[in-house]
Amino acid sequence: MIFKNMRHFSSKRAGFTLIEIMAAVTLLAIIFTTVMQIKAGSMAKATHARALSVASRLGLTLQHQIEAGMVPELFDGFEGDFSEEGFGKFHYIIGIGDGSEYSSGDGEESDSEGIWRRFRQTEEEDRDEDAMQPEYTRVFLTVYFPSVKELGEEDSFTLESMIDTWAVYQDFALYQELWPDLVGETIE
């Protein structure tokens, strides 16, 4: 008799109720919205990672050109862009020396860093002009690129390196003085 009542009960309930369908659709909508938000976030991160990768490669290429002495008339605050390489929205600024005001990407410095930079600048001003230059010079290369997070804003990537002084200042006499054995013969 119990089985007979169950069969009778199950035959009455053949489909889903309106509340069950609405709950399922709501659950699917929540899942779909969450997945789309995750996808949008990952796309933004991937775009930023690509822009950062391009900025670092462009910066390293420029750094290698400086190391090879191929950037003439380099000075503290030297600016340019990468339009010749096909990245016109990417631009850079170069800071030279420990006392450079272009040493960080955002232009801000801490109090202790400011004191240190002023000390180095004063020290450099007091230096004898006839004294031999140091073998290496600190170079800061900041590459700016369009931000993914804020439209119209820029992000930056900074490379800091020690580069041969002769390459930075195009001082080939210094190069010959430092490495007389490495001066090559004239190529015909």
C-alpha positions in Angstrom: 0.0 0.0 0.0 2.8 2.4 0.7 4.2 1.7 -2.8 0.9 2.4 -4.3 0.7 5.9 -2.7 4.2 6.8 -3.8 3.5 5.9 -7.3 0.3 8.0 -7.2 2.3 10.9 -5.6 5.1 10.7 -8.2 2.7 10.7 -11.1 1.3 14.1 -10.0 4.7 15.7 -9.9 6.0 15.4 -13.5 7.7 18.8 -14.1 9.5 21.7 -12.4 7.8 24.4 -10.5 8.2 28.1 -11.4 10.2 28.7 -8.3 12.7 26.0 -9.1 13.1 27.3 -12.6 13.6 30.9 -11.3 16.2 29.6 -8.8 18.1 27.8 -11.5 18.1 30.8 -13.8 19.3 33.1 -11.0 22.1 30.7 -10.1 23.2 30.5 -13.8 23.1 34.3 -14.0 25.3 34.7 -10.9 27.8 32.1 -12.2 27.9 33.8 -15.7 28.4 37.2 -14.2 31.3 36.0 -11.9 33.0 34.2 -14.8 32.7 37.3 -17.0 34.2 39.5 -14.2 37.1 37.0 -13.8 37.6 37.0 -17.6 37.7 40.8 -17.8 40.2 41.0 -14.9 42.5 38.5 -16.5 42.3 40.3 -19.8 43.3 43.5 -18.2 46.2 41.8 -16.4 47.3 40.2 -19.6 47.2 43.5 -21.5 49.2 45.2 -18.7 51.7 42.4 -18.7 52.1 42.7 -22.5 52.6 46.5 -22.3 55.1 46.0 -19.4 57.0 43.3 -21.5 57.2 45.7 -24.5 58.3 48.5 -22.3 61.1 46.4 -20.7 62.3 45.2 -24.1 62.4 48.7 -25.5 64.2 49.9 -22.4 66.7 47.2 -22.6 67.3 47.8 -26.3 68.0 51.5 -25.5 70.2 50.6 -22.6 72.3 48.4 -24.8 72.6 51.2 -27.3 73.9 53.5 -24.5 76.3 50.8 -23.4 77.7 50.6 -27.0 78.1 54.4 -27.1 75.5 54.7 -29.8 73.4 57.5 -28.2 75.1 60.8 -29.0 74.7 63.9 -26.9 73.3 62.1 -23.9 72.4 64.3 -20.9 70.5 64.1 -17.6 66.8 64.4 -18.6 67.3 63.2 -22.2 63.8 62.3 -23.6 62.5 60.5 -26.6 60.0 58.0 -27.8 59.9 54.6 -29.6 58.0 55.7 -32.7 60.7 54.4 -35.0 60.3 51.0 -33.5 56.5 51.1 -34.0 55.5 52.0 -30.4 54.7 55.8 -30.6 52.8 55.8 -27.3 55.8 54.5 -25.4 58.3 57.2 -24.4 61.3 57.5 -22.1 63.4 59.8 -20.0 67.0 59.1 -19.0 68.7 60.2 -15.7 72.4 60.2 -15.5 74.4 60.1 -12.3 73.7 59.4 -8.7 72.3 62.9 -8.2 69.8 62.7 -11.1 66.3 64.1 -10.5 65.1 61.5 -13.0 66.1 58.5 -10.9 62.6 57.3 -10.2 59.6 56.8 -12.4 57.2 59.0 -10.4 59.5 61.9 -9.7 59.1 61.5 -5.9 61.9 60.9 -3.5 62.0 60.2 0.2 63.6 62.7 2.6 66.7 60.5 3.1 67.0 60.0 -0.6 66.8 63.7 -1.2 69.5 64.4 1.4 71.7 61.7 -0.2 71.2 63.2 -3.7 72.0 66.7 -2.5 75.2 65.4 -0.8 76.2 63.6 -4.0 75.5 66.7 -6.2 77.5 68.9 -3.9 80.3 66.4 -3.9 80.3 66.3 -7.7 80.4 70.1 -7.9 83.4 70.2 -5.7 85.2 67.5 -7.8 88.3 68.6 -9.7 87.6 68.8 -13.4 91.0 67.5 -14.3 90.6 64.4 -12.1 89.9 61.2 -13.9 86.2 60.3 -14.3 84.9 57.2 -12.6 84.8 54.0 -14.7 81.1 53.6 -14.4 78.1 56.0 -14.3 74.7 55.2 -12.9 72.0 55.5 -15.6 68.2 55.6 -14.9 66.0 54.8 -17.9 62.3 55.2 -17.3 59.9 54.0 -20.0 56.3 55.3 -19.8 53.4 53.4 -21.5 49.6 53.7 -21.6 47.9 52.4 -18.5 45.3 49.7 -18.8 43.6 50.6 -15.5 43.0 54.3 -16.0 42.2 55.7 -19.5 44.6 58.6 -20.4 47.0 57.7 -17.6 50.5 56.2 -17.9 52.4 53.5 -16.1 56.2 53.4 -16.0 59.0 50.9 -15.9 62.5 52.0 -14.6 65.8 50.3 -15.4 68.8 51.3 -13.3 72.3 50.2 -14.3 75.9 51.1 -14.1 77.3 51.8 -17.6 80.8 52.6 -18.7 81.4 56.3 -18.3 83.0 56.6 -21.7 79.8 55.2 -23.4 77.6 57.6 -21.5 79.6 60.7 -22.3 81.0 59.6 -25.6 84.5 60.1 -24.2 86.5 57.8 -26.5 89.8 59.2 -25.1 88.7 57.9 -21.7 87.9 54.6 -23.3 91.5 54.4 -24.8 92.9 55.4 -21.4 91.0 52.8 -19.5 91.5 50.0 -21.9 94.5 50.7 -24.2 94.7 47.0 -25.1 91.2 46.8 -26.4 91.4 49.6 -29.0 90.8 47.9 -32.3 92.5 48.4 -35.6 90.8 50.5 -38.3 88.5 48.3 -40.4 89.2 48.7 -44.1 
